[in-house]
Amino acid sequence: MAETKTVKNDWRDIFRAFKMAFDPKKMFLGYAGLLISLAWCTVVVAFFSAIKMIDASPVIFVKLILSSVKDSIPYMVSSVFSAIIPLDFAEIFVFGVLVFGLLMIWSLVGGAITRIAALDYAKDESVLLSDALKFARKKMWSYFWSPLVPVIGVFFFALCNVVGGLIGRIPVIGEVVVALGFPFALISGFFMVFIGIIGALGLCFMFPTISAEGSDAFDAMSRAYSYVLSRPRQFLIYCMINVLYGLVCFFIIAFVAWFMIRLSFFTVGAGMGQKFSLIQSLISQKCNIACLGFCSATSPEAKTAAVSLDRWSLKFLACMLIVYIFLIKMAVWSFLTTYIFSAKTVVYFLLRKEIDRTDVSDVYLEEGEQKTELAGMAEKRDDDSSPSKDKQENLSPDKEIKS
């Protein structure tokens, strides 16, 4: 007997995102996306640091992963601000290269995740990983340009004001032109604020739009702005539920991972004795890798105490422990990634149903997927009709006896 679909077509469907995020295909894509993103950032920063174009170390990305949650977020914010605020041309160029690569990576990965989530929620169907990647590859540039459209809009109006400021450099005439035309600069400022804020709010709908409708970047942008402006109250309610529920889910997953690591350390340490305690002290001194936001503060004595390993086998064991825990932490962040994409896809379908009056089950299917759906519907009809056939077969001997 087939499982009944649990879609409620209301805000309660957001709670399905927790289960949807644990899809092995989504988890694999999220894990791969994070690893490739980390490798891309490390290689780019290492290359431009080697040619003396920037003064930065690729170690910052490794520290970002290895440090605890409460330490990694302030560290990331301070690193980004310290890199952007000087507005050095070389640093801006490197930042652009990083963003370009990350957009390319997540256009493919995020597109495939939202495609799987769209078919899972709308049709209750499981799509092959290869088909999801194939769809994302076809729509690669639509995914790539959709988040950049608001940025281009803000940049265009900012450029208009810069051109007006250049005209103001002309003696007398330029000053008069700026004085008379400054209201246009204020209008440009309004459009920059409008496009930037609404675009940032509607950014979460762009990938789900392309995955559900099979459309382009322009349609993704127009729907994102339309849904935020048409139902701002509903949008904020859905986002609030999504964020609060996501934080609870992330807390649970992070706590389970931390508890698993701590139990492993405790039980192995109980058997291995002082040697394992020495290794654990060295790991804690280098980085709070096993914390995941649930550790107590490290004592100053433990931080300053010199810990060294005299044998290569102990050093090898310490390195492997760091690798294992690093992979676990990446799995936790992978869950957060897949949850965000899955939850935003559900929110998109709910708002589309309320604003466009489009049924939740209405999703774009390619030719191969349409054939699969038709075959599934035919199989379902055969299953539904089979009891009546059995009933007729059971009744036929009675009819023969009566005759």
C-alpha positions, 0 to 999 in steps of 0.5 A: 500500500502506497504511503499517503502524502503528508502535505498540508498546503500551509505553514505546517509544511515548513516542518517537513524541511527537517526530513527533506534535508536528510535526503542522502542525495541532498546531503551528498550535494551539500557536502560536496558543495562545501568541500569544493567551496573550501578548496576553491577559496583556499587555492585562490587565496594561496595563489594571489598571496604567493604572487604578492597581490594580497596579504592574506593566508589561506589558513583563515578558511581552515580555521573557520571550519576547525574553530567552534561555532561561537568563535567562527562567526565573529572570526568570519565577520572580522576577516570579511570586513578587514578584507573589504573595508580598505577597498584596495583594487587587488583585494576587490579583484580577488574577492570578485574571483572568489564570488564568481567561483562560489556562484558557479559552484552553488549554481550547480549544487543549489540548483540540484538540491532545490530541484530535488526538493521541488519534486519531493514536495510537489510530486512526492517523487524521488528524482535521480541525482544524475537527473537533478544535476543534469537539470541544474547544468541546463539552467546553470546560467539562470541560477548564476545570474538570478542573485546577481540581478539585484546587485547589477541594478544597485550598481547601475543606479550607483554608477549614474550618481557617480557620473553625475558627480564627475560632471560636478568636477566641471567649474561653475557649470558642473556645480550648477548641473549637480545642484539642479539634478540632485533630486535625480540622485535622491531618486537613484538612492531610493532605487538602490535601497529598494532594489537592494533590500527587496532583492536581499529578502527575495533572494531565497526564492530565486533558486526554487523558482527556476527549479519549480518553473524551469524558467530563467533569471528574469522570472526568478527575480520578478517572482521574488520581488512580487512575492515579497511585496504582495504578501509581506506579512505572510512572507515574514511569518514563514521566514520567522517559522523557518529560521526558528525551526531551523535553529532548533534543528541545527542545535539538535544536530550539532549537539548530537555530533558533539555528544558523539565526539565526546563519548568517542574521546571519553571511551577511547581515552579510558582505554588508551590512558595518558597517551590519548589525554596528551593527544586530546590536549594538543588538539584542544591547544591547536583548535577547539575543533570538537566544540561545535558550540557546546564546550566549556571555556578552556582554562588559560593554563591549558592554552599556555601549557606546551604540549609535544608528541615525541613519536610520529605515530602519536602525531599521525593519530592526532592528525587523523583525529582532526580529519575525522572531526573535521568531516563530522563538522562538515556534515553538520554544516551540510545539513544546515545547507540542505535544510535552508534550500529545502525550507525555502523551496517549501516557502516558495510553493506556499506563497505561489499557491496563495498569490498566483493560485497555483496548485502545489503539485504543479511543477515543471517536468522535462520530457523524461520526467513526464514519461516517468510520471505517466508510467507511475500514474498508469501503475497506480491506476492498475493497482487501484483497479486490481481489487475490482478484478480480483472481486470479479474473478471471485464472483465468476464461479458463482455465476457459472454455478447459477447458470 
